[in-house]
Amino acid sequence: MTALVKSSVVLSFRCFGTFTLLGEDDWSAKPARARGRELLQYLVAYPNGFASREALAEAFWPELSIDEIGNRLHLAASGARASLRAVLGDVDPIRCVEGAYGWNPALTVASDVTRFTACYADGSPAAMREAIDIYGGELFANDRSEWIVPLRVRYASAYVTMLERLARHALSNEDHAGSLDYGLRLRAEDPGHESAARLVMHCFAKLGRRHSAIAEYESLCRHLRRGLNVRPTAETEALRRAILNGEQ
C-alpha cells in the first residue's frame, strides 16, 4: 500500500480575535459569506476526523430537520472551498465522505487554537507564557453562533487559569513585577476575581506602591458593589489593613 504523502501546502488560521486565513502575503478575513466562513471555523475548531451532517445541522441550523439542510450544507462547503482557492489552487481542501465533511488528509492545517491547546496541556511556565501570547482575544470574535459559545468559554477559562498559574509562579520566585503584570492582565479579563485582586495589592505593596494597592482594593469594591452588591471578603479586608499599617 502506498503511504499518504502530505502536501507542502499549509493552511494557517487565526481563531483568537477575528477569524483570519494566511494568504500569499498576509492575513485576511475570509470568506465573507457567513456559512462558508462558519464551516471553515467548525473544521478548524474540530480538525481531527470528519463532522457528520447531523453535527453540522445541529450547529448551524438547529431549527431545521436533517432532510432540509442538504442544499444549505452544499452551499456552505462551496463557499468554504472558494475562499481557499487563492491559497490552494486546484487542490480540494474539503472532503465529503458519506455525508460527513473534513479536511483533505493530504493538507497540513495549522491554527493558533491547536498550538494554544498544546501549550496548555504542556503546563510548563515557558509553554504557558507562549499560550498567553497566542491568545489574541475571544474565539472567533464578533461571530455569535451558539455552537461557538462553549468553545469560547473553554479557551477563555484556560487563558485565565494560565495567567493565575504564571502569577503564582512569579510570586513564588519573588518576582513581584512579573507577578503584578500577570495579575493585572487577569483582573482585566475577570474584574471580579478577588484572589487576583489580592495578588495585585500584595505585589504593589511589595514594590513600594501602597497607593496603587489601595486603589486596586477600591476598584474591586466598586465592581463587587455594582455587580453583586457585596463587599470584599474578610481576607481582602485584612490585606488592606496590613498594607495601610505598613505590614506588607
CYANA upper distance limits for C-alpha pairs under 8 A (distance plus 0.5 A):
  4 LEU  CA    106 ALA  CA      7.57
  5 VAL  CA    106 ALA  CA      6.91
  6 LYS  CA    105 PRO  CA      7.86
  6 LYS  CA    106 ALA  CA      4.96
  6 LYS  CA    107 LEU  CA      6.34
  6 LYS  CA    108 THR  CA      7.43
  7 SER  CA    106 ALA  CA      5.78
  7 SER  CA    107 LEU  CA      5.70
  7 SER  CA    108 THR  CA      7.42
  8 SER  CA    107 LEU  CA      8.03
  8 SER  CA    108 THR  CA      8.19
  9 VAL  CA     88 LEU  CA      7.72
  9 VAL  CA    107 LEU  CA      6.80
  9 VAL  CA    108 THR  CA      7.09
 10 VAL  CA    107 LEU  CA      6.95
 10 VAL  CA    108 THR  CA      5.28
 10 VAL  CA    109 VAL  CA      6.28
 10 VAL  CA    110 ALA  CA      7.48
 11 LEU  CA     21 LEU  CA      8.09
 11 LEU  CA     22 LEU  CA      7.68
 11 LEU  CA     87 VAL  CA      8.48
 11 LEU  CA    107 LEU  CA      7.97
 11 LEU  CA    108 THR  CA      6.70
 11 LEU  CA    109 VAL  CA      5.27
 11 LEU  CA    110 ALA  CA      6.53
 12 SER  CA     21 LEU  CA      6.51
 12 SER  CA     22 LEU  CA      6.00
 12 SER  CA    109 VAL  CA      6.60
 12 SER  CA    110 ALA  CA      5.28
 12 SER  CA    111 SER  CA      6.05
 13 PHE  CA     19 PHE  CA      7.75
 13 PHE  CA     20 THR  CA      6.24
 13 PHE  CA     21 LEU  CA      5.19
 13 PHE  CA     22 LEU  CA      6.81
 13 PHE  CA     44 VAL  CA      8.21
 13 PHE  CA    109 VAL  CA      8.45
 13 PHE  CA    110 ALA  CA      6.84
 13 PHE  CA    111 SER  CA      5.18
 13 PHE  CA    112 ASP  CA      7.33
 14 ARG  CA     18 THR  CA      7.93
 14 ARG  CA     19 PHE  CA      6.08
 14 ARG  CA     20 THR  CA      5.69
 14 ARG  CA     21 LEU  CA      7.00
 14 ARG  CA    111 SER  CA      6.21
 14 ARG  CA    112 ASP  CA      5.98
 14 ARG  CA    113 VAL  CA      8.04
 15 CYS  CA     19 PHE  CA      5.31
 15 CYS  CA     20 THR  CA      7.36
 15 CYS  CA     41 GLN  CA      8.29
 15 CYS  CA    111 SER  CA      7.58
 15 CYS  CA    112 ASP  CA      6.92
 15 CYS  CA    113 VAL  CA      6.94
 15 CYS  CA    139 LEU  CA      6.18
 15 CYS  CA    140 PHE  CA      5.91
 16 PHE  CA    112 ASP  CA      7.71
 16 PHE  CA    113 VAL  CA      7.81
 16 PHE  CA    135 TYR  CA      6.47
 16 PHE  CA    136 GLY  CA      5.50
 16 PHE  CA    137 GLY  CA      5.73
 16 PHE  CA    138 GLU  CA      6.00
 16 PHE  CA    139 LEU  CA      4.94
 16 PHE  CA    140 PHE  CA      6.32
 16 PHE  CA    141 ALA  CA      7.53
 17 GLY  CA    136 GLY  CA      5.91
 17 GLY  CA    137 GLY  CA      5.12
 17 GLY  CA    138 GLU  CA      5.99
 17 GLY  CA    139 LEU  CA      6.35
 17 GLY  CA    140 PHE  CA      6.09
 17 GLY  CA    141 ALA  CA      5.30
 18 THR  CA     29 ALA  CA      7.72
 18 THR  CA    139 LEU  CA      8.37
 18 THR  CA    140 PHE  CA      6.01
 18 THR  CA    141 ALA  CA      5.68
 18 THR  CA    142 ASN  CA      7.71
 19 PHE  CA     29 ALA  CA      6.55
 19 PHE  CA     30 LYS  CA      8.18
 19 PHE  CA     41 GLN  CA      8.25
 19 PHE  CA    140 PHE  CA      5.89
 19 PHE  CA    141 ALA  CA      7.81
 20 THR  CA     27 TRP  CA      6.40
 20 THR  CA     28 SER  CA      5.65
 20 THR  CA     29 ALA  CA      4.86
 20 THR  CA     30 LYS  CA      6.79
 21 LEU  CA     27 TRP  CA      5.89
 21 LEU  CA     28 SER  CA      5.94
 21 LEU  CA     29 ALA  CA      6.84
 21 LEU  CA     30 LYS  CA      7.15
 22 LEU  CA     26 ASP  CA      6.19
 22 LEU  CA     27 TRP  CA      4.84
 22 LEU  CA     28 SER  CA      6.93
 23 GLY  CA     27 TRP  CA      6.43
 23 GLY  CA     28 SER  CA      7.40
 23 GLY  CA     86 ALA  CA      7.99
 23 GLY  CA     87 VAL  CA      6.38
 24 GLU  CA     87 VAL  CA      7.10
 30 LYS  CA     37 ARG  CA      7.11
 30 LYS  CA     83 SER  CA      6.85
 31 PRO  CA     36 GLY  CA      6.83
 31 PRO  CA     37 ARG  CA      5.64
 31 PRO  CA     79 GLY  CA      7.80
 31 PRO  CA     80 ALA  CA      7.40
 31 PRO  CA     83 SER  CA      5.82
 32 ALA  CA     36 GLY  CA      8.29
 32 ALA  CA     37 ARG  CA      7.33
 33 ARG  CA     37 ARG  CA      6.68
 33 ARG  CA     79 GLY  CA      7.38
 34 ALA  CA     38 GLU  CA      6.45
 35 ARG  CA     39 LEU  CA      6.53
 35 ARG  CA     75 LEU  CA      8.35
 35 ARG  CA     76 ALA  CA      5.39
 35 ARG  CA     79 GLY  CA      7.88
 35 ARG  CA     80 ALA  CA      8.46
 36 GLY  CA     40 LEU  CA      6.93
 36 GLY  CA     75 LEU  CA      8.04
 36 GLY  CA     76 ALA  CA      4.86
 36 GLY  CA     77 ALA  CA      6.61
 36 GLY  CA     78 SER  CA      7.64
 36 GLY  CA     79 GLY  CA      4.93
 36 GLY  CA     80 ALA  CA      4.75
 36 GLY  CA     81 ARG  CA      8.40
 36 GLY  CA     83 SER  CA      8.41
 37 ARG  CA     41 GLN  CA      6.68
 37 ARG  CA     76 ALA  CA      8.41
 37 ARG  CA     79 GLY  CA      8.10
 37 ARG  CA     80 ALA  CA      6.71
 38 GLU  CA     42 TYR  CA      6.64
 39 LEU  CA     43 LEU  CA      6.71
 39 LEU  CA     76 ALA  CA      7.00
 39 LEU  CA     77 ALA  CA      7.44
 39 LEU  CA     80 ALA  CA      7.26
 40 LEU  CA     44 VAL  CA      6.57
 40 LEU  CA     80 ALA  CA      6.64
 41 GLN  CA     45 ALA  CA      6.49
 41 GLN  CA    140 PHE  CA      8.48
 42 TYR  CA     46 TYR  CA      6.56
 43 LEU  CA     47 PRO  CA      5.79
 43 LEU  CA     51 ALA  CA      8.15
 43 LEU  CA    102 GLY  CA      7.03
 43 LEU  CA    103 TRP  CA      7.81
 44 VAL  CA    109 VAL  CA      8.33
 44 VAL  CA    111 SER  CA      7.75
 45 ALA  CA    113 VAL  CA      7.94
 47 PRO  CA    102 GLY  CA      8.09
 47 PRO  CA    103 TRP  CA      7.88
 47 PRO  CA    109 VAL  CA      8.30
 48 ASN  CA    102 GLY  CA      8.44
 49 GLY  CA    102 GLY  CA      6.79
 49 GLY  CA    103 TRP  CA      8.41
 50 PHE  CA    100 ALA  CA      6.14
 50 PHE  CA    101 TYR  CA      5.61
 50 PHE  CA    102 GLY  CA      4.83
 50 PHE  CA    103 TRP  CA      8.03
 51 ALA  CA     55 ALA  CA      6.78
 51 ALA  CA     56 LEU  CA      7.18
 51 ALA  CA    100 ALA  CA      5.73
 51 ALA  CA    101 TYR  CA      5.66
 51 ALA  CA    102 GLY  CA      6.69
 52 SER  CA     56 LEU  CA      6.83
 52 SER  CA     99 GLY  CA      7.01
 52 SER  CA    100 ALA  CA      4.67
 52 SER  CA    101 TYR  CA      6.98
 53 ARG  CA     57 ALA  CA      6.39
 53 ARG  CA     66 ILE  CA      8.06
 53 ARG  CA     99 GLY  CA      6.42
 53 ARG  CA    100 ALA  CA      6.09
 53 ARG  CA    101 TYR  CA      8.15
 54 GLU  CA     58 GLU  CA      6.64
 54 GLU  CA     66 ILE  CA      7.14
 55 ALA  CA     59 ALA  CA      6.75
 56 LEU  CA     60 PHE  CA      6.43
 56 LEU  CA     61 TRP  CA      8.23
 57 ALA  CA     61 TRP  CA      5.52
 57 ALA  CA     62 PRO  CA      6.51
 57 ALA  CA     64 LEU  CA      8.06
 57 ALA  CA     65 SER  CA      8.42
 57 ALA  CA     66 ILE  CA      7.06
 57 ALA  CA     69 ILE  CA      7.23
 58 GLU  CA     62 PRO  CA      5.01
 59 ALA  CA    146 GLU  CA      7.92
 59 ALA  CA    147 TRP  CA      5.89
 60 PHE  CA    145 SER  CA      8.22
 60 PHE  CA    147 TRP  CA      8.25
 61 TRP  CA     69 ILE  CA      7.96
 64 LEU  CA     68 GLU  CA      6.61
 64 LEU  CA     69 ILE  CA      7.44
 65 SER  CA     69 ILE  CA      7.51
 66 ILE  CA     70 GLY  CA      8.03
 69 ILE  CA     73 LEU  CA      6.46
 70 GLY  CA     74 HIS  CA      6.78
 71 ASN  CA     75 LEU  CA      6.72
 72 ARG  CA     76 ALA  CA      6.69
 73 LEU  CA     77 ALA  CA      6.67
 74 HIS  CA     78 SER  CA      6.68
 75 LEU  CA     79 GLY  CA      6.62
 76 ALA  CA     80 ALA  CA      6.67
 77 ALA  CA     81 ARG  CA      6.62
 77 ALA  CA     94 ILE  CA      8.06
 78 SER  CA     82 ALA  CA      6.59
 79 GLY  CA     83 SER  CA      6.77
 80 ALA  CA     84 LEU  CA      7.18
 81 ARG  CA     85 ARG  CA      6.85
 81 ARG  CA     92 ASP  CA      7.58
 81 ARG  CA     93 PRO  CA      7.08
 81 ARG  CA     94 ILE  CA      7.41
 84 LEU  CA     88 LEU  CA      6.59
 84 LEU  CA     89 GLY  CA      8.39
 84 LEU  CA     93 PRO  CA      8.11
 85 ARG  CA     89 GLY  CA      5.41
 85 ARG  CA     90 ASP  CA      7.39
 85 ARG  CA     91 VAL  CA      8.29
 88 LEU  CA     92 ASP  CA      8.20
 88 LEU  CA     93 PRO  CA      8.11
 92 ASP  CA    104 ASN  CA      7.52
 93 PRO  CA    103 TRP  CA      6.35
 93 PRO  CA    104 ASN  CA      5.62
 93 PRO  CA    107 LEU  CA      7.72
 94 ILE  CA    101 TYR  CA      7.21
 94 ILE  CA    102 GLY  CA      6.13
 94 ILE  CA    103 TRP  CA      5.20
 94 ILE  CA    104 ASN  CA      5.79
 95 ARG  CA    101 TYR  CA      6.19
 95 ARG  CA    102 GLY  CA      5.97
 95 ARG  CA    103 TRP  CA      6.41
 95 ARG  CA    104 ASN  CA      6.00
 96 CYS  CA    100 ALA  CA      5.89
 96 CYS  CA    101 TYR  CA      5.11
 96 CYS  CA    102 GLY  CA      7.19
 97 VAL  CA    101 TYR  CA      7.00
103 TRP  CA    107 LEU  CA      7.84
110 ALA  CA    114 THR  CA      7.47
111 SER  CA    115 ARG  CA      7.18
112 ASP  CA    116 PHE  CA      6.44
112 ASP  CA    134 ILE  CA      7.02
112 ASP  CA    135 TYR  CA      8.36
113 VAL  CA    117 THR  CA      6.56
114 THR  CA    118 ALA  CA      6.83
115 ARG  CA    119 CYS  CA      6.73
115 ARG  CA    131 ALA  CA      8.06
116 PHE  CA    120 TYR  CA      6.70
116 PHE  CA    130 GLU  CA      8.36
116 PHE  CA    131 ALA  CA      5.48
116 PHE  CA    132 ILE  CA      8.49
116 PHE  CA    134 ILE  CA      7.03
116 PHE  CA    135 TYR  CA      7.84
117 THR  CA    121 ALA  CA      6.69
117 THR  CA    131 ALA  CA      8.44
118 ALA  CA    122 ASP  CA      6.69
119 CYS  CA    123 GLY  CA      6.91
119 CYS  CA    124 SER  CA      8.46
119 CYS  CA    127 ALA  CA      5.32
119 CYS  CA    128 MET  CA      6.39
119 CYS  CA    130 GLU  CA      7.53
119 CYS  CA    131 ALA  CA      6.18
120 TYR  CA    127 ALA  CA      7.53
120 TYR  CA    128 MET  CA      6.63
120 TYR  CA    131 ALA  CA      7.27
120 TYR  CA    158 ALA  CA      7.80
120 TYR  CA    162 MET  CA      8.12
122 ASP  CA    127 ALA  CA      6.87
122 ASP  CA    128 MET  CA      8.36
123 GLY  CA    127 ALA  CA      6.71
123 GLY  CA    128 MET  CA      6.54
124 SER  CA    128 MET  CA      6.60
125 PRO  CA    129 ARG  CA      6.59
125 PRO  CA    166 LEU  CA      7.06
125 PRO  CA    169 HIS  CA      8.36
126 ALA  CA    130 GLU  CA      6.87
127 ALA  CA    131 ALA  CA      6.72
128 MET  CA    132 ILE  CA      6.79
128 MET  CA    162 MET  CA      6.55
128 MET  CA    166 LEU  CA      7.95
129 ARG  CA    133 ASP  CA      6.86
129 ARG  CA    166 LEU  CA      8.17
130 GLU  CA    134 ILE  CA      6.75
131 ALA  CA    135 TYR  CA      6.79
131 ALA  CA    159 TYR  CA      8.21
132 ILE  CA    159 TYR  CA      6.84
132 ILE  CA    162 MET  CA      7.89
132 ILE  CA    163 LEU  CA      7.87
135 TYR  CA    159 TYR  CA      7.84
137 GLY  CA    141 ALA  CA      7.68
138 GLU  CA    152 ARG  CA      6.74
138 GLU  CA    155 TYR  CA      8.39
138 GLU  CA    156 ALA  CA      7.21
139 LEU  CA    148 ILE  CA      8.25
139 LEU  CA    151 LEU  CA      8.00
139 LEU  CA    152 ARG  CA      5.61
139 LEU  CA    155 TYR  CA      7.95
140 PHE  CA    148 ILE  CA      8.27
140 PHE  CA    152 ARG  CA      8.43
144 ARG  CA    148 ILE  CA      7.75
144 ARG  CA    149 VAL  CA      8.30
145 SER  CA    149 VAL  CA      7.82
147 TRP  CA    151 LEU  CA      8.24
148 ILE  CA    152 ARG  CA      6.53
149 VAL  CA    153 VAL  CA      6.66
150 PRO  CA    154 ARG  CA      6.64
151 LEU  CA    155 TYR  CA      6.77
152 ARG  CA    156 ALA  CA      6.60
153 VAL  CA    157 SER  CA      6.45
154 ARG  CA    158 ALA  CA      6.76
155 TYR  CA    159 TYR  CA      6.64
156 ALA  CA    160 VAL  CA      6.77
157 SER  CA    161 THR  CA      6.60
158 ALA  CA    162 MET  CA      6.71
159 TYR  CA    163 LEU  CA      6.76
160 VAL  CA    164 GLU  CA      6.77
160 VAL  CA    186 LEU  CA      6.71
160 VAL  CA    189 GLU  CA      7.80
161 THR  CA    165 ARG  CA      6.73
162 MET  CA    166 LEU  CA      6.51
163 LEU  CA    167 ALA  CA      6.56
163 LEU  CA    182 TYR  CA      6.18
163 LEU  CA    183 GLY  CA      7.69
163 LEU  CA    185 ARG  CA      7.95
163 LEU  CA    186 LEU  CA      6.55
164 GLU  CA    168 ARG  CA      6.68
164 GLU  CA    182 TYR  CA      7.62
164 GLU  CA    183 GLY  CA      7.47
164 GLU  CA    186 LEU  CA      7.39
164 GLU  CA    196 ALA  CA      7.93
165 ARG  CA    169 HIS  CA      6.51
166 LEU  CA    170 ALA  CA      6.57
166 LEU  CA    179 SER  CA      7.74
166 LEU  CA    182 TYR  CA      7.29
167 ALA  CA    171 LEU  CA      6.66
167 ALA  CA    178 GLY  CA      7.66
167 ALA  CA    179 SER  CA      4.81
167 ALA  CA    180 LEU  CA      7.61
167 ALA  CA    181 ASP  CA      8.29
167 ALA  CA    182 TYR  CA      5.67
167 ALA  CA    183 GLY  CA      6.43
168 ARG  CA    172 SER  CA      6.60
168 ARG  CA    179 SER  CA      7.26
169 HIS  CA    173 ASN  CA      7.07
169 HIS  CA    179 SER  CA      8.17
170 ALA  CA    174 GLU  CA      6.84
170 ALA  CA    175 ASP  CA      5.51
170 ALA  CA    176 HIS  CA      7.37
170 ALA  CA    178 GLY  CA      6.49
170 ALA  CA    179 SER  CA      5.51
171 LEU  CA    175 ASP  CA      5.91
171 LEU  CA    176 HIS  CA      6.29
171 LEU  CA    178 GLY  CA      8.30
171 LEU  CA    179 SER  CA      5.96
175 ASP  CA    179 SER  CA      6.61
176 HIS  CA    180 LEU  CA      6.38
176 HIS  CA    203 CYS  CA      5.78
176 HIS  CA    204 PHE  CA      8.44
176 HIS  CA    206 LYS  CA      7.51
176 HIS  CA    207 LEU  CA      7.54
177 ALA  CA    181 ASP  CA      6.82
177 ALA  CA    203 CYS  CA      7.60
177 ALA  CA    207 LEU  CA      8.02
178 GLY  CA    182 TYR  CA      7.02
179 SER  CA    183 GLY  CA      6.50
179 SER  CA    199 LEU  CA      8.44
179 SER  CA    200 VAL  CA      8.32
179 SER  CA    203 CYS  CA      7.59
180 LEU  CA    184 LEU  CA      6.52
180 LEU  CA    199 LEU  CA      7.91
180 LEU  CA    200 VAL  CA      5.99
180 LEU  CA    203 CYS  CA      6.19
180 LEU  CA    204 PHE  CA      7.71
181 ASP  CA    185 ARG  CA      6.86
182 TYR  CA    186 LEU  CA      6.61
183 GLY  CA    187 ARG  CA      6.66
183 GLY  CA    196 ALA  CA      6.24
183 GLY  CA    197 ALA  CA      7.88
183 GLY  CA    199 LEU  CA      7.08
183 GLY  CA    200 VAL  CA      6.11
184 LEU  CA    188 ALA  CA      6.65
184 LEU  CA    196 ALA  CA      8.40
184 LEU  CA    200 VAL  CA      7.14
185 ARG  CA    189 GLU  CA      6.82
186 LEU  CA    190 ASP  CA      6.57
186 LEU  CA    191 PRO  CA      8.37
186 LEU  CA    193 HIS  CA      8.35
186 LEU  CA    196 ALA  CA      7.26
187 ARG  CA    191 PRO  CA      5.24
187 ARG  CA    192 GLY  CA      7.83
187 ARG  CA    193 HIS  CA      6.89
187 ARG  CA    196 ALA  CA      6.84
187 ARG  CA    197 ALA  CA      7.24
191 PRO  CA    220 LEU  CA      7.65
191 PRO  CA    223 HIS  CA      7.49
192 GLY  CA    220 LEU  CA      7.31
192 GLY  CA    223 HIS  CA      7.11
192 GLY  CA    224 LEU  CA      7.11
193 HIS  CA    197 ALA  CA      6.91
194 GLU  CA    198 ARG  CA      6.81
194 GLU  CA    220 LEU  CA      7.89
194 GLU  CA    232 PRO  CA      8.04
194 GLU  CA    236 THR  CA      8.26
195 SER  CA    199 LEU  CA      6.75
196 ALA  CA    200 VAL  CA      6.71
197 ALA  CA    201 MET  CA      6.64
197 ALA  CA    216 GLU  CA      7.30
197 ALA  CA    217 TYR  CA      7.55
197 ALA  CA    220 LEU  CA      7.48
198 ARG  CA    202 HIS  CA      6.53
198 ARG  CA    217 TYR  CA      8.37
198 ARG  CA    236 THR  CA      6.74
198 ARG  CA    239 LEU  CA      7.86
199 LEU  CA    203 CYS  CA      6.66
200 VAL  CA    204 PHE  CA      6.58
200 VAL  CA    213 ALA  CA      7.54
200 VAL  CA    216 GLU  CA      7.88
201 MET  CA    205 ALA  CA      6.70
201 MET  CA    212 SER  CA      8.06
201 MET  CA    213 ALA  CA      4.76
201 MET  CA    214 ILE  CA      7.52
201 MET  CA    216 GLU  CA      6.83
201 MET  CA    217 TYR  CA      7.53
201 MET  CA    240 ARG  CA      8.49
202 HIS  CA    206 LYS  CA      6.71
202 HIS  CA    213 ALA  CA      7.58
202 HIS  CA    239 LEU  CA      8.29
202 HIS  CA    248 GLN  CA      7.62
203 CYS  CA    207 LEU  CA      6.65
203 CYS  CA    213 ALA  CA      8.40
204 PHE  CA    208 GLY  CA      6.89
204 PHE  CA    209 ARG  CA      5.47
204 PHE  CA    210 ARG  CA      6.72
204 PHE  CA    212 SER  CA      6.81
204 PHE  CA    213 ALA  CA      5.72
205 ALA  CA    209 ARG  CA      5.71
205 ALA  CA    210 ARG  CA      5.36
205 ALA  CA    212 SER  CA      8.46
205 ALA  CA    213 ALA  CA      6.51
205 ALA  CA    243 ILE  CA      7.13
205 ALA  CA    248 GLN  CA      6.58
206 LYS  CA    248 GLN  CA      7.03
209 ARG  CA    213 ALA  CA      6.92
210 ARG  CA    214 ILE  CA      6.79
210 ARG  CA    243 ILE  CA      7.20
210 ARG  CA    244 LEU  CA      8.02
211 HIS  CA    215 ALA  CA      6.67
212 SER  CA    216 GLU  CA      6.64
213 ALA  CA    217 TYR  CA      6.97
213 ALA  CA    243 ILE  CA      8.31
214 ILE  CA    218 GLU  CA      6.75
214 ILE  CA    240 ARG  CA      7.36
214 ILE  CA    243 ILE  CA      8.45
215 ALA  CA    219 SER  CA      6.65
216 GLU  CA    220 LEU  CA      6.78
217 TYR  CA    221 CYS  CA      6.77
217 TYR  CA    240 ARG  CA      7.73
218 GLU  CA    222 ARG  CA      6.78
219 SER  CA    223 HIS  CA      6.84
220 LEU  CA    224 LEU  CA      6.65
220 LEU  CA    232 PRO  CA      8.08
221 CYS  CA    225 ARG  CA      6.48
221 CYS  CA    231 ARG  CA      6.70
221 CYS  CA    232 PRO  CA      6.91
222 ARG  CA    226 ARG  CA      6.58
223 HIS  CA    227 GLY  CA      6.45
224 LEU  CA    228 LEU  CA      5.83
224 LEU  CA    229 ASN  CA      6.53
224 LEU  CA    230 VAL  CA      6.14
224 LEU  CA    231 ARG  CA      6.79
224 LEU  CA    232 PRO  CA      7.78
225 ARG  CA    229 ASN  CA      4.55
225 ARG  CA    230 VAL  CA      5.79
225 ARG  CA    231 ARG  CA      7.00
232 PRO  CA    236 THR  CA      6.49
232 PRO  CA    237 GLU  CA      7.13
233 THR  CA    237 GLU  CA      6.89
234 ALA  CA    238 ALA  CA      6.54
235 GLU  CA    239 LEU  CA      6.83
236 THR  CA    240 ARG  CA      6.80
237 GLU  CA    241 ARG  CA      6.87
238 ALA  CA    242 ALA  CA      6.71
239 LEU  CA    243 ILE  CA      6.68
240 ARG  CA    244 LEU  CA      6.74
241 ARG  CA    245 ASN  CA      6.57
242 ALA  CA    246 GLY  CA      6.66
242 ALA  CA    247 GLU  CA      5.42
242 ALA  CA    248 GLN  CA      6.56
243 ILE  CA    247 GLU  CA      6.22
243 ILE  CA    248 GLN  CA      5.75
